[in-house]
Amino acid sequence: MPKEKIINFRIDAQLKKQAKKLAETDGRSLSNWLTRLIEREIAQAGKKG
């Protein structure tokens, strides 16, 4: 998927630290991990209705 847009948002420092740790555990960058998380949520929402 090509990089097209940038989304800036504020996040609690501790939450970011925890998310980054999960991303690294999964072998991904935080940006890629968040993108996949959003994609999964969109797919789940599509299944619900």
PyMOL Python script that loads the backbone (N, CA, C, O; Angstrom):
from pymol import cmd

cmd.read_pdbstr("""\
ATOM      1  N   MET A   1       0.845  -1.177   0.000  1.00  0.00           N
ATOM      2  CA  MET A   1       0.000   0.000   0.000  1.00  0.00           C
ATOM      3  C   MET A   1       0.894   1.245   0.000  1.00  0.00           C
ATOM      4  O   MET A   1       1.744   1.393   0.878  1.00  0.00           O
ATOM      5  N   PRO A   2       0.710   2.129  -0.966  1.00  0.00           N
ATOM      6  CA  PRO A   2       1.557   3.322  -1.018  1.00  0.00           C
ATOM      7  C   PRO A   2       1.223   4.299   0.103  1.00  0.00           C
ATOM      8  O   PRO A   2       0.082   4.405   0.552  1.00  0.00           O
ATOM      9  N   LYS A   3       2.253   5.001   0.532  1.00  0.00           N
ATOM     10  CA  LYS A   3       2.039   6.025   1.549  1.00  0.00           C
ATOM     11  C   LYS A   3       1.392   7.227   0.877  1.00  0.00           C
ATOM     12  O   LYS A   3       1.959   7.814  -0.045  1.00  0.00           O
ATOM     13  N   GLU A   4       0.209   7.586   1.341  1.00  0.00           N
ATOM     14  CA  GLU A   4      -0.505   8.681   0.698  1.00  0.00           C
ATOM     15  C   GLU A   4      -0.770   9.855   1.620  1.00  0.00           C
ATOM     16  O   GLU A   4      -0.624  11.005   1.205  1.00  0.00           O
ATOM     17  N   LYS A   5      -1.149   9.600   2.837  1.00  0.00           N
ATOM     18  CA  LYS A   5      -1.531  10.676   3.752  1.00  0.00           C
ATOM     19  C   LYS A   5      -0.867  10.484   5.105  1.00  0.00           C
ATOM     20  O   LYS A   5      -0.527   9.369   5.500  1.00  0.00           O
ATOM     21  N   ILE A   6      -0.693  11.583   5.794  1.00  0.00           N
ATOM     22  CA  ILE A   6      -0.148  11.571   7.145  1.00  0.00           C
ATOM     23  C   ILE A   6      -1.246  11.974   8.101  1.00  0.00           C
ATOM     24  O   ILE A   6      -1.977  12.934   7.855  1.00  0.00           O
ATOM     25  N   ILE A   7      -1.362  11.239   9.192  1.00  0.00           N
ATOM     26  CA  ILE A   7      -2.316  11.570  10.241  1.00  0.00           C
ATOM     27  C   ILE A   7      -1.514  11.881  11.498  1.00  0.00           C
ATOM     28  O   ILE A   7      -0.744  11.048  11.975  1.00  0.00           O
ATOM     29  N   ASN A   8      -1.696  13.066  12.022  1.00  0.00           N
ATOM     30  CA  ASN A   8      -1.045  13.448  13.273  1.00  0.00           C
ATOM     31  C   ASN A   8      -2.088  13.440  14.377  1.00  0.00           C
ATOM     32  O   ASN A   8      -3.174  13.997  14.217  1.00  0.00           O
ATOM     33  N   PHE A   9      -1.761  12.815  15.488  1.00  0.00           N
ATOM     34  CA  PHE A   9      -2.664  12.845  16.631  1.00  0.00           C
ATOM     35  C   PHE A   9      -1.854  12.717  17.905  1.00  0.00           C
ATOM     36  O   PHE A   9      -0.734  12.205  17.904  1.00  0.00           O
ATOM     37  N   ARG A  10      -2.433  13.186  18.976  1.00  0.00           N
ATOM     38  CA  ARG A  10      -1.763  13.125  20.276  1.00  0.00           C
ATOM     39  C   ARG A  10      -2.138  11.830  20.972  1.00  0.00           C
ATOM     40  O   ARG A  10      -3.262  11.339  20.865  1.00  0.00           O
ATOM     41  N   ILE A  11      -1.162  11.294  21.687  1.00  0.00           N
ATOM     42  CA  ILE A  11      -1.376  10.044  22.406  1.00  0.00           C
ATOM     43  C   ILE A  11      -0.589  10.112  23.713  1.00  0.00           C
ATOM     44  O   ILE A  11       0.497  10.689  23.764  1.00  0.00           O
ATOM     45  N   ASP A  12      -1.133   9.533  24.742  1.00  0.00           N
ATOM     46  CA  ASP A  12      -0.463   9.471  26.030  1.00  0.00           C
ATOM     47  C   ASP A  12       0.893   8.773  25.862  1.00  0.00           C
ATOM     48  O   ASP A  12       0.989   7.773  25.150  1.00  0.00           O
ATOM     49  N   ALA A  13       1.921   9.287  26.500  1.00  0.00           N
ATOM     50  CA  ALA A  13       3.268   8.747  26.357  1.00  0.00           C
ATOM     51  C   ALA A  13       3.344   7.268  26.735  1.00  0.00           C
ATOM     52  O   ALA A  13       4.018   6.487  26.063  1.00  0.00           O
ATOM     53  N   GLN A  14       2.658   6.888  27.804  1.00  0.00           N
ATOM     54  CA  GLN A  14       2.688   5.495  28.235  1.00  0.00           C
ATOM     55  C   GLN A  14       1.986   4.589  27.227  1.00  0.00           C
ATOM     56  O   GLN A  14       2.449   3.480  26.957  1.00  0.00           O
ATOM     57  N   LEU A  15       0.882   5.054  26.676  1.00  0.00           N
ATOM     58  CA  LEU A  15       0.162   4.281  25.668  1.00  0.00           C
ATOM     59  C   LEU A  15       1.023   4.093  24.422  1.00  0.00           C
ATOM     60  O   LEU A  15       1.050   3.009  23.840  1.00  0.00           O
ATOM     61  N   LYS A  16       1.720   5.141  24.017  1.00  0.00           N
ATOM     62  CA  LYS A  16       2.615   5.043  22.856  1.00  0.00           C
ATOM     63  C   LYS A  16       3.734   4.042  23.130  1.00  0.00           C
ATOM     64  O   LYS A  16       4.080   3.238  22.265  1.00  0.00           O
ATOM     65  N   LYS A  17       4.289   4.093  24.319  1.00  0.00           N
ATOM     66  CA  LYS A  17       5.368   3.174  24.690  1.00  0.00           C
ATOM     67  C   LYS A  17       4.892   1.726  24.616  1.00  0.00           C
ATOM     68  O   LYS A  17       5.601   0.860  24.103  1.00  0.00           O
ATOM     69  N   GLN A  18       3.693   1.467  25.130  1.00  0.00           N
ATOM     70  CA  GLN A  18       3.138   0.117  25.105  1.00  0.00           C
ATOM     71  C   GLN A  18       2.842  -0.340  23.678  1.00  0.00           C
ATOM     72  O   GLN A  18       3.112  -1.487  23.324  1.00  0.00           O
ATOM     73  N   ALA A  19       2.291   0.552  22.863  1.00  0.00           N
ATOM     74  CA  ALA A  19       1.994   0.217  21.470  1.00  0.00           C
ATOM     75  C   ALA A  19       3.272  -0.061  20.697  1.00  0.00           C
ATOM     76  O   ALA A  19       3.331  -1.002  19.906  1.00  0.00           O
ATOM     77  N   LYS A  20       4.294   0.755  20.925  1.00  0.00           N
ATOM     78  CA  LYS A  20       5.572   0.563  20.237  1.00  0.00           C
ATOM     79  C   LYS A  20       6.190  -0.781  20.615  1.00  0.00           C
ATOM     80  O   LYS A  20       6.772  -1.459  19.768  1.00  0.00           O
ATOM     81  N   LYS A  21       6.067  -1.159  21.862  1.00  0.00           N
ATOM     82  CA  LYS A  21       6.593  -2.449  22.319  1.00  0.00           C
ATOM     83  C   LYS A  21       5.869  -3.602  21.616  1.00  0.00           C
ATOM     84  O   LYS A  21       6.504  -4.562  21.180  1.00  0.00           O
ATOM     85  N   LEU A  22       4.540  -3.503  21.506  1.00  0.00           N
ATOM     86  CA  LEU A  22       3.777  -4.536  20.799  1.00  0.00           C
ATOM     87  C   LEU A  22       4.173  -4.592  19.324  1.00  0.00           C
ATOM     88  O   LEU A  22       4.309  -5.672  18.749  1.00  0.00           O
ATOM     89  N   ALA A  23       4.355  -3.425  18.723  1.00  0.00           N
ATOM     90  CA  ALA A  23       4.755  -3.373  17.316  1.00  0.00           C
ATOM     91  C   ALA A  23       6.112  -4.038  17.116  1.00  0.00           C
ATOM     92  O   ALA A  23       6.290  -4.821  16.182  1.00  0.00           O
ATOM     93  N   GLU A  24       7.051  -3.735  17.973  1.00  0.00           N
ATOM     94  CA  GLU A  24       8.389  -4.319  17.867  1.00  0.00           C
ATOM     95  C   GLU A  24       8.339  -5.832  18.077  1.00  0.00           C
ATOM     96  O   GLU A  24       9.052  -6.574  17.401  1.00  0.00           O
ATOM     97  N   THR A  25       7.513  -6.288  18.997  1.00  0.00           N
ATOM     98  CA  THR A  25       7.345  -7.719  19.241  1.00  0.00           C
ATOM     99  C   THR A  25       6.819  -8.413  17.989  1.00  0.00           C
ATOM    100  O   THR A  25       7.161  -9.562  17.708  1.00  0.00           O
ATOM    101  N   ASP A  26       5.972  -7.687  17.235  1.00  0.00           N
ATOM    102  CA  ASP A  26       5.391  -8.209  16.005  1.00  0.00           C
ATOM    103  C   ASP A  26       6.312  -7.999  14.801  1.00  0.00           C
ATOM    104  O   ASP A  26       5.971  -8.382  13.683  1.00  0.00           O
ATOM    105  N   GLY A  27       7.487  -7.387  15.032  1.00  0.00           N
ATOM    106  CA  GLY A  27       8.447  -7.152  13.951  1.00  0.00           C
ATOM    107  C   GLY A  27       8.027  -6.033  13.010  1.00  0.00           C
ATOM    108  O   GLY A  27       8.378  -6.037  11.830  1.00  0.00           O
ATOM    109  N   ARG A  28       7.275  -5.079  13.538  1.00  0.00           N
ATOM    110  CA  ARG A  28       6.757  -3.992  12.703  1.00  0.00           C
ATOM    111  C   ARG A  28       7.131  -2.635  13.290  1.00  0.00           C
ATOM    112  O   ARG A  28       7.458  -2.511  14.470  1.00  0.00           O
ATOM    113  N   SER A  29       7.071  -1.629  12.430  1.00  0.00           N
ATOM    114  CA  SER A  29       7.203  -0.258  12.925  1.00  0.00           C
ATOM    115  C   SER A  29       5.884   0.108  13.585  1.00  0.00           C
ATOM    116  O   SER A  29       4.865  -0.539  13.345  1.00  0.00           O
ATOM    117  N   LEU A  30       5.899   1.127  14.401  1.00  0.00           N
ATOM    118  CA  LEU A  30       4.665   1.564  15.047  1.00  0.00           C
ATOM    119  C   LEU A  30       3.647   2.001  13.992  1.00  0.00           C
ATOM    120  O   LEU A  30       2.461   1.692  14.106  1.00  0.00           O
ATOM    121  N   SER A  31       4.104   2.708  12.983  1.00  0.00           N
ATOM    122  CA  SER A  31       3.209   3.163  11.916  1.00  0.00           C
ATOM    123  C   SER A  31       2.556   1.982  11.209  1.00  0.00           C
ATOM    124  O   SER A  31       1.346   1.989  10.983  1.00  0.00           O
ATOM    125  N   ASN A  32       3.341   0.975  10.860  1.00  0.00           N
ATOM    126  CA  ASN A  32       2.797  -0.192  10.175  1.00  0.00           C
ATOM    127  C   ASN A  32       1.853  -0.969  11.086  1.00  0.00           C
ATOM    128  O   ASN A  32       0.816  -1.457  10.636  1.00  0.00           O
ATOM    129  N   TRP A  33       2.202  -1.084  12.339  1.00  0.00           N
ATOM    130  CA  TRP A  33       1.360  -1.805  13.297  1.00  0.00           C
ATOM    131  C   TRP A  33       0.009  -1.115  13.451  1.00  0.00           C
ATOM    132  O   TRP A  33      -1.031  -1.774  13.474  1.00  0.00           O
ATOM    133  N   LEU A  34       0.027   0.222  13.557  1.00  0.00           N
ATOM    134  CA  LEU A  34      -1.219   0.972  13.673  1.00  0.00           C
ATOM    135  C   LEU A  34      -2.065   0.854  12.410  1.00  0.00           C
ATOM    136  O   LEU A  34      -3.287   0.733  12.492  1.00  0.00           O
ATOM    137  N   THR A  35      -1.426   0.887  11.251  1.00  0.00           N
ATOM    138  CA  THR A  35      -2.147   0.728   9.989  1.00  0.00           C
ATOM    139  C   THR A  35      -2.843  -0.619   9.946  1.00  0.00           C
ATOM    140  O   THR A  35      -4.014  -0.690   9.572  1.00  0.00           O
ATOM    141  N   ARG A  36      -2.156  -1.686  10.319  1.00  0.00           N
ATOM    142  CA  ARG A  36      -2.761  -3.018  10.318  1.00  0.00           C
ATOM    143  C   ARG A  36      -3.892  -3.107  11.338  1.00  0.00           C
ATOM    144  O   ARG A  36      -4.900  -3.769  11.089  1.00  0.00           O
ATOM    145  N   LEU A  37      -3.733  -2.448  12.481  1.00  0.00           N
ATOM    146  CA  LEU A  37      -4.787  -2.419  13.492  1.00  0.00           C
ATOM    147  C   LEU A  37      -6.045  -1.757  12.930  1.00  0.00           C
ATOM    148  O   LEU A  37      -7.151  -2.265  13.116  1.00  0.00           O
ATOM    149  N   ILE A  38      -5.881  -0.644  12.252  1.00  0.00           N
ATOM    150  CA  ILE A  38      -7.017   0.057  11.640  1.00  0.00           C
ATOM    151  C   ILE A  38      -7.655  -0.816  10.568  1.00  0.00           C
ATOM    152  O   ILE A  38      -8.880  -0.905  10.489  1.00  0.00           O
ATOM    153  N   GLU A  39      -6.836  -1.458   9.746  1.00  0.00           N
ATOM    154  CA  GLU A  39      -7.371  -2.345   8.699  1.00  0.00           C
ATOM    155  C   GLU A  39      -8.195  -3.479   9.294  1.00  0.00           C
ATOM    156  O   GLU A  39      -9.253  -3.819   8.763  1.00  0.00           O
ATOM    157  N   ARG A  40      -7.725  -4.067  10.388  1.00  0.00           N
ATOM    158  CA  ARG A  40      -8.462  -5.148  11.046  1.00  0.00           C
ATOM    159  C   ARG A  40      -9.803  -4.655  11.577  1.00  0.00           C
ATOM    160  O   ARG A  40     -10.818  -5.336  11.434  1.00  0.00           O
ATOM    161  N   GLU A  41      -9.807  -3.478  12.187  1.00  0.00           N
ATOM    162  CA  GLU A  41     -11.044  -2.921  12.729  1.00  0.00           C
ATOM    163  C   GLU A  41     -12.041  -2.617  11.614  1.00  0.00           C
ATOM    164  O   GLU A  41     -13.240  -2.842  11.779  1.00  0.00           O
ATOM    165  N   ILE A  42     -11.562  -2.114  10.492  1.00  0.00           N
ATOM    166  CA  ILE A  42     -12.436  -1.838   9.343  1.00  0.00           C
ATOM    167  C   ILE A  42     -13.022  -3.150   8.814  1.00  0.00           C
ATOM    168  O   ILE A  42     -14.212  -3.219   8.505  1.00  0.00           O
ATOM    169  N   ALA A  43     -12.199  -4.173   8.712  1.00  0.00           N
ATOM    170  CA  ALA A  43     -12.676  -5.480   8.239  1.00  0.00           C
ATOM    171  C   ALA A  43     -13.726  -6.047   9.187  1.00  0.00           C
ATOM    172  O   ALA A  43     -14.739  -6.587   8.743  1.00  0.00           O
ATOM    173  N   GLN A  44     -13.486  -5.926  10.490  1.00  0.00           N
ATOM    174  CA  GLN A  44     -14.454  -6.415  11.491  1.00  0.00           C
ATOM    175  C   GLN A  44     -15.765  -5.647  11.397  1.00  0.00           C
ATOM    176  O   GLN A  44     -16.840  -6.236  11.506  1.00  0.00           O
ATOM    177  N   ALA A  45     -15.681  -4.354  11.200  1.00  0.00           N
ATOM    178  CA  ALA A  45     -16.900  -3.533  11.081  1.00  0.00           C
ATOM    179  C   ALA A  45     -17.682  -3.929   9.829  1.00  0.00           C
ATOM    180  O   ALA A  45     -18.913  -3.912   9.834  1.00  0.00           O
ATOM    181  N   GLY A  46     -16.980  -4.282   8.768  1.00  0.00           N
ATOM    182  CA  GLY A  46     -17.633  -4.716   7.543  1.00  0.00           C
ATOM    183  C   GLY A  46     -18.369  -6.025   7.720  1.00  0.00           C
ATOM    184  O   GLY A  46     -19.400  -6.245   7.084  1.00  0.00           O
ATOM    185  N   LYS A  47     -17.861  -6.897   8.572  1.00  0.00           N
ATOM    186  CA  LYS A  47     -18.502  -8.190   8.826  1.00  0.00           C
ATOM    187  C   LYS A  47     -19.764  -8.037   9.665  1.00  0.00           C
ATOM    188  O   LYS A  47     -20.684  -8.851   9.584  1.00  0.00           O
ATOM    189  N   LYS A  48     -19.792  -6.964  10.483  1.00  0.00           N
ATOM    190  CA  LYS A  48     -20.915  -6.759  11.387  1.00  0.00           C
ATOM    191  C   LYS A  48     -22.117  -6.131  10.688  1.00  0.00           C
ATOM    192  O   LYS A  48     -23.246  -6.249  11.163  1.00  0.00           O
ATOM    193  N   GLY A  49     -21.880  -5.477   9.584  1.00  0.00           N
ATOM    194  CA  GLY A  49     -23.053  -4.872   8.995  1.00  0.00           C
ATOM    195  C   GLY A  49     -22.736  -4.104   7.806  1.00  0.00           C
ATOM    196  O   GLY A  49     -23.631  -3.526   7.188  1.00  0.00           O
TER     197      GLY A  49
END
""", "prot")
cmd.dss("prot")
cmd.show_as("cartoon", "prot")
cmd.util.cbc("prot")
cmd.orient("prot")
